[in-house]
Amino acid sequence: MNPPEVLVIGGGIAGLCAAIRARRSGAQVMLAESAPPWQRGGNSRHARNFRFCHEQPSPLAAGTYGATEFAQDLARVTGGSGDATLARVLIERSRALPDWLHGAGVALQTRNNGRLPFSRKTAFLLGGGQAMVNALYQHAEQLGVDIRYQCTLSQPRLLGNRLSSLRLQQGEQCQTLQPVAVVLACGGAQGNPDWLRQHCGAGVVNFINRGTPEARGEPLLELLAHGMQGIGDPSRLYLVAVDARSPPTDGGIVTRIRGMPQGLVVDRNGQRRHDEGADSGSTRYALWGQRLASYPDQIGYLLLDAAGLNNAPAALYPPICADHPRALAQQLGIDPAALEQTLQTYNAAMHQFQLQRAPQTASSTPVTTGLQPPRTGPAHPLKRPPFAAYPLRPGLTFTYHGLAVDTQARTRLTCGEPMLNLFAAGTLMAPNLCPQGYLSGLMLTIGMVFGSLAGEEAARYARSR
Ligand SMILES: Cc1cc2nc3c(=O)[nH]c(=O)nc-3n(C[C@H](O)[C@H](O)[C@H](O)COP(=O)(O)OP(=O)(O)OC[C@H]3O[C@@H](n4cnc5c(N)ncnc54)[C@H](O)[C@@H]3O)c2cc1C
C-alpha cells in the first residue's frame, strides 16, 4: 500500500470535511474510519443542528446572528476560558457553512414548516446527522478519497516535530504507514470506560454513552504520552439526562428526558435534591446530567401525575405507572414511606403556595416557601393518578480533553513547537475553544470549520514536499 499524502483518522464530520477539503486541494487522501459502514460517522450522525454567523435572515434561520453576538455567547458559556483567536477563526468561517454543505450534497431544513424548534442562531440538517454523514461520504467517494472502514490507526511515532509513522489495522491486515501529513479527527474519549473511570471516578459505570462506542481516544492518549500538548480537563464531561433504560451506547438524541419542570425529581432514597423549575434554555439539559452524576448510584426518577404526563414533552420509552405513589415506589425500588413523605411535603408546599399566590403574580418566577430545595415556576401538587416515573441517568455526550492547536489546526509539542505534519479537528481539539460549558450546535460547527482548515493545511504541507 502506497502511503497517502494526507491520512485522515476518523470519519465523523471533522474527518469528512478534512478529507473533502484536502482532496479538493489536489492531495491523495485516505480516510480511515474504525467503524463498519453501517456505524460510520461517529457522534456526528446523532447531531441535528449547527451554529453559524449570518447578517441576514434566511430560510434556514430567523433573524441575524453577528460575529460579536456569537463571540459573546461563546465567552459567556466558557467563562472566557477559550482561545479568542481561534474563536474568531471559527466564527468568521462559520458564515460559509450552509453554502459549503449545499455544495457537498447536504440538505438543510428550512424553517417555518412547524417541524423544528425556533432557532435564530442555528441551522438544522434535513434528515439529521445521519443524512449529512451519508451525503458527505458519497461526495468524498466521488472525489476519489480512499475510504477504509474497520480501519484503526494507533501507535503514532514522532520524529522531532513531525509524525513519522502509525500502525494501521484493518481486519487481519496490520502495517506501518508513513503518510506525509495526518489529520486527527477521531472524536473524544467517551467510549473508553477505563479512561473515564481513571479521571472521573467509579460512578461513570452508571453513565450512558449517547454516542459512538468507537470514541476510545486511543490516538489522543498515545500522543499525550509522547509529549504532545494537551488541552482541556480530562475529568470534565458533557452530560445530559437520559432515560436509564437507554442502550449503553449510540442511543442518540431521542433518549433525552426533558419533563423536569412538569414534575419533581427524586433520588433512589426518595429525596428531592434540586429545584425542578429553576432552569430554562438549552443549558437545563446539561445541568440535569451533571446533577444526576452526583446522585447516589447516579440514578434519579422524574415523577409526574396525570396532569404532568399530559404536559411533559414526548419521551422514547413509556413511563412506569401506578395508581398510588406507594405502588410506584415499589416498582422503582424506592422506600415507599420515604417517597410518600416527599410527596406529602411537596404537595403541602404547592397547596400553600397556590393559596397565597395572587392572580397578578401567577408568573413563572415565584418560588414556593417552606420547601427544601425550593421549587420555582408554575408547579402543581402531584395528586391525580396515574402516578408515573421516568428513571434517569447521566447521558455522556463528549469529553472536554484534547490536543492544543494553532490557527492552522497544527498540533504542538509541550515545548510549544508546532508539529509540521500533524493537524487536529473536531471534538479532539474543541476544548481549545470551549474548555467548559456548551452552546447548542457548536460542536458540528467546530468539526466543519476546523476539519476544512486542517484538510486545507495538511494538503498544502503535503503538496509542498
Ligand atoms: C446524541 C447526540 C446529539 C448531538 N447533537 C448535536 C447537535 O445537534 N449539534 C452539534 O453541534 N453537536 C451535537 N452533538 C455533538 C456532535 O455530534 C459531536 O461532538 C461532533 O459531531 C463530533 O464530530 P467529530 O468528527 O469530532 O467526531 P465523531 O463524529 O465522533 O467522529 C469520530 C470518528 O472517528 C472514528 N475513530 C475513533 N477512533 C479511531 C481510530 N483510532 N482510527 C480510526 N477511526 C477512529 C470513529 O469511528 C468516528 O467515526 C451531539 C452528540 C450526541 C452524542
The ligand as a Gaussian input file, in Angstrom:
#p B3LYP/6-31G(d) Opt

LIG

0 1
 C      -26.883000      12.294000      20.832000
 C      -26.000000      13.424000      20.380000
 C      -26.555000      14.552000      19.817000
 C      -25.751000      15.607000      19.402000
 N      -26.332000      16.689000      18.811000
 C      -25.555000      17.701000      18.360000
 C      -26.123000      18.775000      17.609000
 O      -27.322000      18.809000      17.312000
 N      -25.282000      19.770000      17.204000
 C      -23.937000      19.755000      17.461000
 O      -23.233000      20.687000      17.065000
 N      -23.381000      18.725000      18.137000
 C      -24.147000      17.695000      18.570000
 N      -23.573000      16.631000      19.218000
 C      -22.114000      16.607000      19.347000
 C      -21.509000      16.351000      17.973000
 O      -22.285000      15.383000      17.295000
 C      -20.093000      15.828000      18.046000
 O      -19.350000      16.485000      19.038000
 C      -19.404000      16.028000      16.691000
 O      -20.222000      15.580000      15.652000
 C      -18.119000      15.253000      16.713000
 O      -17.533000      15.267000      15.446000
 P      -16.095000      14.598000      15.265000
 O      -15.898000      14.460000      13.799000
 O      -15.080000      15.337000      16.052000
 O      -16.211000      13.170000      15.969000
 P      -17.136000      11.930000      15.591000
 O      -18.312000      12.336000      14.800000
 O      -17.403000      11.186000      16.860000
 O      -16.226000      11.061000      14.639000
 C      -15.055000      10.436000      15.079000
 C      -14.833000       9.222000      14.212000
 O      -13.534000       8.679000      14.478000
 C      -13.599000       7.272000      14.414000
 N      -12.436000       6.763000      15.169000
 C      -12.237000       6.797000      16.506000
 N      -11.017000       6.311000      16.817000
 C      -10.424000       5.953000      15.639000
 C       -9.152000       5.395000      15.294000
 N       -8.237000       5.122000      16.224000
 N       -8.883000       5.141000      13.975000
 C       -9.809000       5.428000      13.019000
 N      -11.026000       5.969000      13.296000
 C      -11.325000       6.241000      14.584000
 C      -14.960000       6.926000      14.956000
 O      -15.446000       5.724000      14.463000
 C      -15.820000       8.099000      14.478000
 O      -16.489000       7.813000      13.281000
 C      -24.350000      15.544000      19.594000
 C      -23.771000      14.397000      20.136000
 C      -24.576000      13.334000      20.521000
 C      -23.946000      12.106000      21.103000

